[in-house]
Amino acid sequence: MKIAIMIIIAYLLGSIPSGVWIGKLFFHEDIRLKGSGNIGTTNTFRVLGKKAGIAVLLIDILKGTLAASQPYLFGMSHVNPLVIGLFASLGHTCSIFDHFHGGKAVATSAGILLAYNPLLFLMASTFFVSTLLLTSMASAASIIGITLTTIVALFLQDWILAIIAGILSIVVIWRHRSNISRIFNGTESMVSFGLGNYLRHKKNS
């Protein structure tokens, strides 16, 4: 019964559409109607600016961390937090508060990893930031970050993490399928910093 309750709480936490709510409450904007239409961090930065983007990033990470921390909080340490946390990512991608639409589950998945293993969270964050600085593409950083984390889990023989990370890798890649097409076409949006952005501007100048 407790496990079922934790799963429901995890799903509801993950379902919180922070980008939509912050946009409507503080900016009177619906980010689903602007930019890429995504409710996550990247589009929030693009549409609403740095402060809103940082807020959405932190909230989405926190959703995953709180969801995955439930076994510790409820004294059920025999339950793997990754299994519970997975339902937060499900909620983020299929939100009950957003007509079962949602984001791409990158920040929420990172939050789950933070609750499970902070050192692996730092490693995954390093993968993400390094790729972002090289490519200037949040989509590429997300895909490579989660994929490398799965490989690390296999190397460490942490089979539950490998399975959960593998599932999330599939979800992230699927949710980024249009981005992948644009990457290969050379038309993917870039952030305003990094090597990729510099090279694109140099090429077009």
C-alpha positions in Angstrom: 0.0 0.0 0.0 2.8 2.4 0.9 4.6 1.7 -2.4 1.4 2.5 -4.3 1.0 5.8 -2.4 4.6 6.7 -3.2 4.1 5.9 -6.9 1.0 8.2 -7.0 2.9 11.0 -5.2 5.8 10.6 -7.5 3.6 10.8 -10.5 1.8 13.9 -9.2 5.0 15.6 -8.3 6.4 14.9 -11.8 3.2 16.2 -13.4 3.6 19.7 -12.0 4.0 21.8 -15.2 6.3 24.4 -13.6 7.0 26.2 -16.9 3.3 26.6 -17.7 2.4 27.7 -14.2 5.3 30.2 -13.8 4.6 31.6 -17.2 0.9 32.1 -16.5 1.3 33.3 -12.9 4.2 35.7 -13.3 4.4 36.6 -17.0 0.8 36.1 -18.2 2.3 34.0 -21.0 1.7 30.4 -22.1 5.0 29.0 -23.2 3.2 26.2 -25.0 2.2 28.7 -27.6 5.7 30.2 -28.1 9.2 29.1 -29.1 9.4 25.3 -29.4 6.1 24.9 -27.5 7.9 22.7 -24.9 7.2 23.4 -21.2 10.8 22.6 -20.0 13.8 24.7 -19.1 15.2 25.5 -22.5 12.0 26.9 -23.9 11.4 28.8 -20.6 14.8 30.5 -21.0 14.0 31.3 -24.6 10.5 32.7 -24.0 10.5 34.0 -20.4 14.1 34.8 -19.7 16.9 33.7 -17.4 15.1 34.0 -14.0 12.1 32.0 -15.1 14.4 29.4 -16.8 16.5 28.9 -13.7 13.3 28.6 -11.5 11.9 25.9 -13.8 15.2 24.0 -13.9 15.4 24.0 -10.1 11.7 23.0 -9.6 11.9 20.2 -12.2 15.1 18.8 -10.6 13.4 19.1 -7.2 10.4 17.2 -8.4 12.5 14.2 -9.2 14.6 14.4 -6.0 11.5 14.6 -3.8 9.8 11.7 -5.6 12.9 9.5 -5.4 13.6 10.4 -1.8 10.2 9.0 -0.6 11.6 5.5 0.4 14.1 7.3 2.7 11.5 9.7 4.1 8.9 6.9 4.8 11.4 4.5 6.3 11.3 2.0 3.4 14.9 1.8 2.5 14.4 -1.6 0.9 12.5 0.1 -1.9 14.9 1.3 -4.6 14.4 5.1 -5.1 15.0 4.9 -8.8 11.9 2.7 -9.3 9.7 5.3 -7.5 11.4 8.2 -9.2 10.7 6.7 -12.6 7.1 7.6 -12.1 8.0 11.3 -11.6 9.6 11.2 -15.1 6.4 9.6 -16.4 4.4 12.4 -14.8 6.6 15.0 -16.4 6.2 13.6 -19.9 2.5 12.8 -19.5 1.2 15.3 -17.0 -2.3 15.0 -15.6 -2.3 18.8 -15.2 -1.5 19.3 -18.9 -3.9 17.0 -20.6 -1.3 14.2 -20.5 1.2 16.2 -22.4 4.5 17.4 -20.9 8.2 18.0 -21.2 11.2 15.8 -22.1 12.0 14.6 -18.6 15.7 15.6 -18.6 15.8 17.8 -15.4 13.4 15.6 -13.5 15.5 12.5 -14.4 18.5 14.4 -13.1 16.7 15.1 -9.9 16.0 11.4 -9.5 19.7 10.6 -9.9 20.5 13.3 -7.3 18.4 11.5 -4.7 20.0 8.1 -5.6 23.6 9.1 -5.9 24.8 12.7 -5.7 28.2 11.8 -7.2 26.6 10.3 -10.3 24.4 13.3 -10.5 27.6 15.5 -10.6 29.0 13.2 -13.3 25.9 13.4 -15.4 25.8 17.2 -15.0 29.4 17.3 -16.2 28.4 15.3 -19.3 25.5 17.7 -19.9 27.4 20.9 -19.4 30.5 19.8 -21.4 28.3 18.7 -24.4 26.4 21.9 -24.2 29.6 24.0 -24.2 30.8 22.0 -27.2 27.6 21.9 -29.3 25.6 24.8 -28.0 22.6 22.5 -28.3 20.5 21.6 -25.2 19.0 18.7 -27.1 22.4 17.1 -27.9 23.5 17.7 -24.3 20.4 16.0 -23.0 20.7 12.9 -25.2 24.4 12.5 -24.7 24.2 13.1 -21.0 21.5 10.4 -20.3 23.2 8.0 -22.7 26.6 8.3 -21.1 25.0 7.9 -17.6 23.5 4.6 -18.8 26.9 3.5 -20.0 28.5 4.4 -16.6 25.8 2.5 -14.8 26.6 -0.6 -17.0 30.3 -0.1 -16.3 29.6 0.0 -12.5 27.3 -3.0 -12.8 24.5 -1.1 -11.2 21.9 -3.0 -13.1 18.8 -1.3 -11.7 20.3 2.1 -12.5 21.3 0.8 -15.9 17.7 -0.4 -16.6 16.1 2.8 -15.4 18.6 5.0 -17.1 18.1 3.0 -20.3 14.4 3.4 -20.1 14.8 7.2 -19.6 17.3 7.3 -22.4 14.7 5.9 -24.8 12.1 8.4 -23.5 14.5 11.3 -23.9 15.6 10.3 -27.4 12.0 9.8 -28.4 10.9 13.1 -27.1 13.8 14.7 -28.9 13.2 13.0 -32.2 12.4 16.3 -34.0 15.5 17.9 -32.5 17.6 15.0 -33.8 16.3 15.6 -37.3 17.2 19.3 -37.1 20.6 18.4 -35.7 21.4 16.3 -38.8 19.9 19.0 -41.0 22.0 21.7 -39.4 19.0 23.7 -38.3 18.8 22.9 -34.6 18.4 25.9 -32.3 21.5 26.9 -30.3 22.0 28.6 -27.0 23.8 31.9 -27.1 27.2 30.5 -26.0 29.5 27.6 -26.6 31.7 26.4 -29.5 28.9 25.4 -31.7 27.3 28.9 -31.6 30.6 30.5 -32.2 31.3 28.3 -35.3 27.8 28.9 -36.7 28.1 32.6 -36.4 31.6 32.5 -37.9 30.3 30.5 -40.8 27.4 32.8 -41.5 29.5 36.0 -41.1 
